[in-house]
Structure formats: structure tokens, C-alpha cells
């Protein structure tokens, strides 16, 4: 009789030894949660990289984790995003935030504005 080794759900960590030997999740819900988390973690890593490269953007460490801070010099407002807020953001919203920060880094917004301005003339 094969040795029944204990293995756990990758998402919630409960024992799934009684399931198939190649099972990774206890349910479809956990499978979807795990994949969503993995997809968002890649975007979150990219966002942190962008915040380290942009001026007026910083990463602040706290006792409970971290938060991202950006200062808009045009209107004088500061925006903060806690790590828990970023982790719970929907994928499209996180993608939108990453793309906005990417535009700031590359300066594509200025190029697009100039191109549109001269096309109207």
C-alpha cells in the first residue's frame, strides 16, 4: 500500500491528503483565489519597481508591512496605498495603476499630447 503523505492546499493550507495525489487545492474557490493572488503579485512587484524609479514616489515601511506614497506637485496632493489595499485590488484596477505609473516613467504622455496637438492643426 502506498504511503499517504500529507499535503496541503496552496491557497488556504488545509490538509488535502484524502484528495487525488496530484491535487493542489481543496476547491475551485481556492484555486481561483491562488491564481488571482499570483497574477496580482506580479503586478504589485512591477508597481514597487516603478515607485523606486519615479521622483516624488516612495515606499514607506511600517510595523504591519508597507505603503506606497506618491506626491503630485501640480495639485499638491499625496496619495497613499497600503499593502493590504494593493493586495485586495481587482486586477484591472491594479493594471490601470501600473500603466499610469509606467507612463510617468517613460514620458509617453507628453509625446502623445504633442502628437495629438499637431494632428488637430
DRENMAR-252792 format. One line per field, with one value per atom (N, C-alpha, C): atom name; residue in three letters; x, y, z; residue number from 1. Coordinates in steps of 0.05 Angstrom, whole numbers, plus 5000, padded with zeros to 4 digits. Layout:
// DRENMAR-252792
name <- c(CA / ...);
resn <- c(Ala / ...);
X <- c(X / ...);
Y <- c(Y / ...);
Z <- c(Z / ...);
resi <- c(NUM / ...);
END
This chain:
// DRENMAR-252792
name <- c(N / CA / C / N / CA / C / N / CA / C / N / CA / C / N / CA / C / N / CA / C / N / CA / C / N / CA / C / N / CA / C / N / CA / C / N / CA / C / N / CA / C / N / CA / C / N / CA / C / N / CA / C / N / CA / C / N / CA / C / N / CA / C / N / CA / C / N / CA / C / N / CA / C / N / CA / C / N / CA / C / N / CA / C / N / CA / C / N / CA / C / N / CA / C / N / CA / C / N / CA / C / N / CA / C / N / CA / C / N / CA / C / N / CA / C / N / CA / C / N / CA / C / N / CA / C / N / CA / C / N / CA / C / N / CA / C / N / CA / C / N / CA / C / N / CA / C / N / CA / C / N / CA / C / N / CA / C / N / CA / C / N / CA / C / N / CA / C / N / CA / C / N / CA / C / N / CA / C / N / CA / C / N / CA / C / N / CA / C / N / CA / C / N / CA / C / N / CA / C / N / CA / C / N / CA / C / N / CA / C / N / CA / C / N / CA / C / N / CA / C / N / CA / C / N / CA / C / N / CA / C / N / CA / C / N / CA / C / N / CA / C / N / CA / C / N / CA / C / N / CA / C / N / CA / C / N / CA / C / N / CA / C / N / CA / C / N / CA / C / N / CA / C / N / CA / C / N / CA / C / N / CA / C / N / CA / C / N / CA / C / N / CA / C / N / CA / C / N / CA / C / N / CA / C / N / CA / C / N / CA / C / N / CA / C / N / CA / C / N / CA / C / N / CA / C / N / CA / C / N / CA / C / N / CA / C / N / CA / C / N / CA / C / N / CA / C / N / CA / C / N / CA / C / N / CA / C / N / CA / C / N / CA / C / N / CA / C / N / CA / C / N / CA / C / N / CA / C / N / CA / C / N / CA / C / N / CA / C / N / CA / C / N / CA / C / N / CA / C / N / CA / C / N / CA / C / N / CA / C / N / CA / C / N / CA / C / N / CA / C / N / CA / C);
resn <- c(Unk / Unk / Unk / Unk / Unk / Unk / Unk / Unk / Unk / Unk / Unk / Unk / Unk / Unk / Unk / Unk / Unk / Unk / Unk / Unk / Unk / Unk / Unk / Unk / Unk / Unk / Unk / Unk / Unk / Unk / Unk / Unk / Unk / Unk / Unk / Unk / Unk / Unk / Unk / Unk / Unk / Unk / Unk / Unk / Unk / Unk / Unk / Unk / Unk / Unk / Unk / Unk / Unk / Unk / Unk / Unk / Unk / Unk / Unk / Unk / Unk / Unk / Unk / Unk / Unk / Unk / Unk / Unk / Unk / Unk / Unk / Unk / Unk / Unk / Unk / Unk / Unk / Unk / Unk / Unk / Unk / Unk / Unk / Unk / Unk / Unk / Unk / Unk / Unk / Unk / Unk / Unk / Unk / Unk / Unk / Unk / Unk / Unk / Unk / Unk / Unk / Unk / Unk / Unk / Unk / Unk / Unk / Unk / Unk / Unk / Unk / Unk / Unk / Unk / Unk / Unk / Unk / Unk / Unk / Unk / Unk / Unk / Unk / Unk / Unk / Unk / Unk / Unk / Unk / Unk / Unk / Unk / Unk / Unk / Unk / Unk / Unk / Unk / Unk / Unk / Unk / Unk / Unk / Unk / Unk / Unk / Unk / Unk / Unk / Unk / Unk / Unk / Unk / Unk / Unk / Unk / Unk / Unk / Unk / Unk / Unk / Unk / Unk / Unk / Unk / Unk / Unk / Unk / Unk / Unk / Unk / Unk / Unk / Unk / Unk / Unk / Unk / Unk / Unk / Unk / Unk / Unk / Unk / Unk / Unk / Unk / Unk / Unk / Unk / Unk / Unk / Unk / Unk / Unk / Unk / Unk / Unk / Unk / Unk / Unk / Unk / Unk / Unk / Unk / Unk / Unk / Unk / Unk / Unk / Unk / Unk / Unk / Unk / Unk / Unk / Unk / Unk / Unk / Unk / Unk / Unk / Unk / Unk / Unk / Unk / Unk / Unk / Unk / Unk / Unk / Unk / Unk / Unk / Unk / Unk / Unk / Unk / Unk / Unk / Unk / Unk / Unk / Unk / Unk / Unk / Unk / Unk / Unk / Unk / Unk / Unk / Unk / Unk / Unk / Unk / Unk / Unk / Unk / Unk / Unk / Unk / Unk / Unk / Unk / Unk / Unk / Unk / Unk / Unk / Unk / Unk / Unk / Unk / Unk / Unk / Unk / Unk / Unk / Unk / Unk / Unk / Unk / Unk / Unk / Unk / Unk / Unk / Unk / Unk / Unk / Unk / Unk / Unk / Unk / Unk / Unk / Unk / Unk / Unk / Unk / Unk / Unk / Unk / Unk / Unk / Unk / Unk / Unk / Unk / Unk / Unk / Unk / Unk / Unk / Unk / Unk / Unk / Unk / Unk / Unk / Unk / Unk / Unk / Unk / Unk / Unk / Unk / Unk / Unk / Unk / Unk / Unk / Unk / Unk / Unk / Unk / Unk / Unk / Unk / Unk / Unk / Unk / Unk / Unk / Unk / Unk / Unk / Unk / Unk / Unk / Unk / Unk / Unk / Unk / Unk / Unk / Unk / Unk / Unk / Unk / Unk / Unk / Unk);
X <- c(5017 / 5000 / 5018 / 5012 / 5029 / 5027 / 5049 / 5049 / 5034 / 5014 / 4997 / 5010 / 5026 / 5039 / 5019 / 5023 / 5006 / 5013 / 4994 / 4998 / 4975 / 4981 / 4962 / 4954 / 4931 / 4921 / 4940 / 4947 / 4966 / 4954 / 4927 / 4914 / 4909 / 4894 / 4886 / 4902 / 4916 / 4934 / 4921 / 4896 / 4884 / 4894 / 4892 / 4902 / 4884 / 4896 / 4881 / 4892 / 4901 / 4912 / 4891 / 4865 / 4844 / 4836 / 4847 / 4840 / 4860 / 4858 / 4877 / 4906 / 4924 / 4952 / 4964 / 4955 / 4966 / 4949 / 4930 / 4913 / 4930 / 4925 / 4939 / 4921 / 4895 / 4876 / 4853 / 4840 / 4818 / 4792 / 4790 / 4765 / 4772 / 4752 / 4755 / 4758 / 4745 / 4747 / 4776 / 4789 / 4817 / 4835 / 4830 / 4846 / 4844 / 4820 / 4817 / 4830 / 4827 / 4839 / 4869 / 4881 / 4910 / 4920 / 4906 / 4915 / 4912 / 4890 / 4886 / 4908 / 4915 / 4937 / 4963 / 4969 / 4994 / 4996 / 4973 / 4972 / 4977 / 4964 / 4966 / 4994 / 5007 / 5033 / 5054 / 5051 / 5069 / 5066 / 5040 / 5035 / 5044 / 5041 / 5050 / 5080 / 5094 / 5124 / 5132 / 5119 / 5125 / 5119 / 5097 / 5089 / 5110 / 5120 / 5141 / 5166 / 5173 / 5197 / 5193 / 5169 / 5164 / 5166 / 5156 / 5157 / 5185 / 5204 / 5232 / 5246 / 5235 / 5248 / 5237 / 5212 / 5199 / 5205 / 5209 / 5212 / 5186 / 5187 / 5163 / 5146 / 5158 / 5145 / 5164 / 5152 / 5168 / 5153 / 5169 / 5158 / 5165 / 5144 / 5148 / 5142 / 5161 / 5157 / 5143 / 5125 / 5111 / 5115 / 5104 / 5106 / 5090 / 5068 / 5050 / 5055 / 5074 / 5080 / 5092 / 5079 / 5089 / 5066 / 5072 / 5053 / 5068 / 5055 / 5067 / 5056 / 5073 / 5065 / 5074 / 5056 / 5063 / 5053 / 5070 / 5064 / 5060 / 5037 / 5032 / 5038 / 5060 / 5069 / 5049 / 5034 / 5016 / 4993 / 4981 / 4959 / 4966 / 4990 / 4999 / 4987 / 4975 / 4963 / 4981 / 4979 / 4994 / 4974 / 4981 / 4965 / 4981 / 4966 / 4978 / 4963 / 4977 / 4965 / 4978 / 4963 / 4973 / 4976 / 4994 / 4999 / 4973 / 4958 / 4933 / 4913 / 4912 / 4895 / 4904 / 4930 / 4940 / 4935 / 4938 / 4934 / 4905 / 4887 / 4858 / 4847 / 4863 / 4853 / 4846 / 4826 / 4820 / 4842 / 4845 / 4866 / 4865 / 4841 / 4841 / 4849 / 4841 / 4848 / 4878 / 4890 / 4918 / 4934 / 4924 / 4936 / 4935 / 4913 / 4909 / 4929 / 4933 / 4952 / 4981 / 4988 / 5014 / 5019 / 4999 / 5002 / 5005 / 4990 / 4993 / 5021 / 5031 / 5058 / 5079 / 5075 / 5093 / 5095 / 5072 / 5071 / 5087 / 5085 / 5101 / 5130 / 5138 / 5167 / 5177 / 5162 / 5172 / 5167 / 5149 / 5143 / 5126 / 5113 / 5096 / 5073 / 5064 / 5041 / 5047 / 5071 / 5078 / 5080 / 5091 / 5093 / 5066 / 5047 / 5020 / 5006 / 5010 / 4997 / 5007 / 5033 / 5045 / 5035 / 5034 / 5025 / 4996 / 4978 / 4950 / 4947 / 4963 / 4962 / 4968 / 4989 / 4996 / 4978 / 4965 / 4946 / 4921 / 4913 / 4889 / 4893 / 4917 / 4922 / 4922);
Y <- c(4976 / 5000 / 5025 / 5044 / 5068 / 5085 / 5098 / 5116 / 5141 / 5147 / 5171 / 5195 / 5210 / 5234 / 5257 / 5273 / 5295 / 5319 / 5329 / 5353 / 5372 / 5398 / 5419 / 5436 / 5448 / 5467 / 5490 / 5498 / 5520 / 5547 / 5549 / 5574 / 5577 / 5558 / 5561 / 5545 / 5525 / 5509 / 5485 / 5479 / 5456 / 5430 / 5409 / 5383 / 5372 / 5363 / 5351 / 5324 / 5309 / 5282 / 5263 / 5268 / 5250 / 5254 / 5275 / 5280 / 5265 / 5270 / 5258 / 5264 / 5247 / 5250 / 5275 / 5284 / 5308 / 5333 / 5332 / 5355 / 5377 / 5402 / 5424 / 5442 / 5440 / 5458 / 5442 / 5452 / 5438 / 5443 / 5465 / 5471 / 5489 / 5493 / 5512 / 5540 / 5546 / 5573 / 5579 / 5560 / 5564 / 5565 / 5549 / 5550 / 5578 / 5589 / 5615 / 5637 / 5635 / 5654 / 5654 / 5630 / 5628 / 5640 / 5634 / 5645 / 5675 / 5685 / 5714 / 5728 / 5716 / 5726 / 5726 / 5704 / 5703 / 5724 / 5728 / 5747 / 5775 / 5781 / 5808 / 5812 / 5791 / 5794 / 5803 / 5794 / 5803 / 5833 / 5842 / 5870 / 5887 / 5876 / 5891 / 5894 / 5873 / 5875 / 5896 / 5897 / 5917 / 5945 / 5948 / 5974 / 5984 / 5966 / 5973 / 5982 / 5967 / 5975 / 6003 / 6009 / 6036 / 6057 / 6052 / 6071 / 6077 / 6058 / 6063 / 6080 / 6081 / 6096 / 6124 / 6128 / 6154 / 6175 / 6200 / 6222 / 6227 / 6236 / 6242 / 6217 / 6194 / 6169 / 6154 / 6141 / 6127 / 6103 / 6086 / 6063 / 6066 / 6067 / 6071 / 6044 / 6036 / 6012 / 6019 / 6001 / 6004 / 5978 / 5978 / 5954 / 5931 / 5938 / 5918 / 5911 / 5924 / 5920 / 5944 / 5954 / 5978 / 5993 / 6017 / 6031 / 6047 / 6051 / 6066 / 6094 / 6114 / 6142 / 6157 / 6172 / 6189 / 6218 / 6237 / 6265 / 6277 / 6290 / 6304 / 6333 / 6343 / 6371 / 6391 / 6382 / 6401 / 6409 / 6390 / 6397 / 6396 / 6388 / 6387 / 6365 / 6344 / 6322 / 6298 / 6284 / 6260 / 6236 / 6215 / 6191 / 6168 / 6153 / 6130 / 6105 / 6083 / 6057 / 6037 / 6026 / 6006 / 5979 / 5963 / 5937 / 5920 / 5921 / 5905 / 5915 / 5942 / 5953 / 5944 / 5944 / 5937 / 5907 / 5890 / 5861 / 5855 / 5871 / 5865 / 5879 / 5895 / 5909 / 5890 / 5897 / 5880 / 5882 / 5861 / 5860 / 5884 / 5891 / 5913 / 5940 / 5944 / 5969 / 5970 / 5948 / 5947 / 5951 / 5939 / 5943 / 5973 / 5986 / 6014 / 6031 / 6025 / 6040 / 6036 / 6011 / 6005 / 6020 / 6020 / 6034 / 6064 / 6076 / 6104 / 6111 / 6095 / 6100 / 6095 / 6075 / 6069 / 6093 / 6105 / 6129 / 6152 / 6155 / 6176 / 6171 / 6146 / 6139 / 6143 / 6135 / 6136 / 6163 / 6178 / 6204 / 6202 / 6179 / 6175 / 6195 / 6204 / 6221 / 6248 / 6258 / 6283 / 6279 / 6256 / 6251 / 6248 / 6234 / 6231 / 6258 / 6275 / 6301 / 6318 / 6318 / 6334 / 6324 / 6298 / 6286 / 6293 / 6292 / 6299 / 6329 / 6345 / 6374 / 6381 / 6370 / 6377 / 6364 / 6342 / 6329 / 6346 / 6361 / 6377 / 6401 / 6410 / 6434 / 6429);
Z <- c(5000 / 5000 / 5000 / 4982 / 4981 / 5006 / 5012 / 5036 / 5029 / 5046 / 5041 / 5055 / 5039 / 5051 / 5053 / 5074 / 5079 / 5060 / 5045 / 5030 / 5034 / 5030 / 5037 / 5013 / 5015 / 4995 / 4992 / 4968 / 4964 / 4972 / 4972 / 4979 / 5009 / 5020 / 5048 / 5068 / 5058 / 5075 / 5090 / 5084 / 5098 / 5085 / 5101 / 5092 / 5070 / 5048 / 5026 / 5019 / 5039 / 5035 / 5025 / 5031 / 5022 / 4993 / 4980 / 4951 / 4934 / 4908 / 4889 / 4897 / 4889 / 4897 / 4884 / 4861 / 4848 / 4853 / 4871 / 4878 / 4891 / 4883 / 4895 / 4912 / 4907 / 4920 / 4932 / 4952 / 4965 / 4949 / 4934 / 4920 / 4896 / 4879 / 4857 / 4867 / 4889 / 4901 / 4909 / 4921 / 4929 / 4905 / 4885 / 4860 / 4847 / 4845 / 4833 / 4851 / 4877 / 4895 / 4892 / 4891 / 4888 / 4862 / 4840 / 4814 / 4813 / 4824 / 4825 / 4841 / 4863 / 4880 / 4866 / 4851 / 4836 / 4814 / 4800 / 4779 / 4790 / 4812 / 4824 / 4836 / 4846 / 4858 / 4837 / 4812 / 4791 / 4786 / 4785 / 4781 / 4804 / 4828 / 4852 / 4853 / 4844 / 4843 / 4822 / 4800 / 4779 / 4790 / 4804 / 4816 / 4836 / 4852 / 4872 / 4857 / 4836 / 4820 / 4808 / 4798 / 4787 / 4808 / 4832 / 4854 / 4863 / 4860 / 4867 / 4846 / 4821 / 4800 / 4795 / 4804 / 4798 / 4819 / 4811 / 4830 / 4845 / 4869 / 4885 / 4892 / 4889 / 4896 / 4916 / 4936 / 4955 / 4967 / 4979 / 4993 / 5022 / 5039 / 5068 / 5082 / 5099 / 5115 / 5141 / 5150 / 5175 / 5191 / 5215 / 5232 / 5219 / 5206 / 5194 / 5165 / 5153 / 5124 / 5111 / 5091 / 5077 / 5064 / 5054 / 5038 / 5017 / 4994 / 4972 / 4974 / 4969 / 4971 / 4946 / 4935 / 4912 / 4917 / 4909 / 4913 / 4886 / 4881 / 4856 / 4860 / 4847 / 4851 / 4839 / 4819 / 4805 / 4824 / 4838 / 4855 / 4885 / 4892 / 4919 / 4936 / 4923 / 4938 / 4940 / 4962 / 4966 / 4966 / 4952 / 4952 / 4966 / 4982 / 4996 / 4990 / 4986 / 4983 / 5002 / 5021 / 5039 / 5024 / 5034 / 5022 / 5022 / 5043 / 5044 / 5023 / 5018 / 4998 / 4970 / 4965 / 4939 / 4934 / 4954 / 4951 / 4946 / 4956 / 4952 / 4927 / 4913 / 4889 / 4868 / 4852 / 4829 / 4808 / 4792 / 4772 / 4753 / 4742 / 4723 / 4736 / 4761 / 4775 / 4780 / 4787 / 4792 / 4766 / 4744 / 4718 / 4710 / 4715 / 4709 / 4724 / 4749 / 4766 / 4756 / 4749 / 4738 / 4712 / 4694 / 4668 / 4672 / 4690 / 4696 / 4705 / 4723 / 4733 / 4712 / 4695 / 4673 / 4654 / 4649 / 4631 / 4643 / 4669 / 4683 / 4680 / 4681 / 4679 / 4651 / 4631 / 4603 / 4590 / 4601 / 4588 / 4563 / 4560 / 4536 / 4536 / 4558 / 4559 / 4545 / 4548 / 4535 / 4505 / 4497 / 4469 / 4456 / 4469 / 4458 / 4456 / 4477 / 4477 / 4453 / 4449 / 4428 / 4401 / 4397 / 4372 / 4367 / 4387 / 4384 / 4378 / 4391 / 4387 / 4359 / 4347 / 4320 / 4299 / 4305 / 4287 / 4283 / 4304 / 4303 / 4285 / 4281 / 4265 / 4236);
resi <- c(1 / 1 / 1 / 2 / 2 / 2 / 3 / 3 / 3 / 4 / 4 / 4 / 5 / 5 / 5 / 6 / 6 / 6 / 7 / 7 / 7 / 8 / 8 / 8 / 9 / 9 / 9 / 10 / 10 / 10 / 11 / 11 / 11 / 12 / 12 / 12 / 13 / 13 / 13 / 14 / 14 / 14 / 15 / 15 / 15 / 16 / 16 / 16 / 17 / 17 / 17 / 18 / 18 / 18 / 19 / 19 / 19 / 20 / 20 / 20 / 21 / 21 / 21 / 22 / 22 / 22 / 23 / 23 / 23 / 24 / 24 / 24 / 25 / 25 / 25 / 26 / 26 / 26 / 27 / 27 / 27 / 28 / 28 / 28 / 29 / 29 / 29 / 30 / 30 / 30 / 31 / 31 / 31 / 32 / 32 / 32 / 33 / 33 / 33 / 34 / 34 / 34 / 35 / 35 / 35 / 36 / 36 / 36 / 37 / 37 / 37 / 38 / 38 / 38 / 39 / 39 / 39 / 40 / 40 / 40 / 41 / 41 / 41 / 42 / 42 / 42 / 43 / 43 / 43 / 44 / 44 / 44 / 45 / 45 / 45 / 46 / 46 / 46 / 47 / 47 / 47 / 48 / 48 / 48 / 49 / 49 / 49 / 50 / 50 / 50 / 51 / 51 / 51 / 52 / 52 / 52 / 53 / 53 / 53 / 54 / 54 / 54 / 55 / 55 / 55 / 56 / 56 / 56 / 57 / 57 / 57 / 58 / 58 / 58 / 59 / 59 / 59 / 60 / 60 / 60 / 61 / 61 / 61 / 62 / 62 / 62 / 63 / 63 / 63 / 64 / 64 / 64 / 65 / 65 / 65 / 66 / 66 / 66 / 67 / 67 / 67 / 68 / 68 / 68 / 69 / 69 / 69 / 70 / 70 / 70 / 71 / 71 / 71 / 72 / 72 / 72 / 73 / 73 / 73 / 74 / 74 / 74 / 75 / 75 / 75 / 76 / 76 / 76 / 77 / 77 / 77 / 78 / 78 / 78 / 79 / 79 / 79 / 80 / 80 / 80 / 81 / 81 / 81 / 82 / 82 / 82 / 83 / 83 / 83 / 84 / 84 / 84 / 85 / 85 / 85 / 86 / 86 / 86 / 87 / 87 / 87 / 88 / 88 / 88 / 89 / 89 / 89 / 90 / 90 / 90 / 91 / 91 / 91 / 92 / 92 / 92 / 93 / 93 / 93 / 94 / 94 / 94 / 95 / 95 / 95 / 96 / 96 / 96 / 97 / 97 / 97 / 98 / 98 / 98 / 99 / 99 / 99 / 100 / 100 / 100 / 101 / 101 / 101 / 102 / 102 / 102 / 103 / 103 / 103 / 104 / 104 / 104 / 105 / 105 / 105 / 106 / 106 / 106 / 107 / 107 / 107 / 108 / 108 / 108 / 109 / 109 / 109 / 110 / 110 / 110 / 111 / 111 / 111 / 112 / 112 / 112 / 113 / 113 / 113 / 114 / 114 / 114 / 115 / 115 / 115 / 116 / 116 / 116 / 117 / 117 / 117 / 118 / 118 / 118 / 119 / 119 / 119 / 120 / 120 / 120 / 121 / 121 / 121);
END
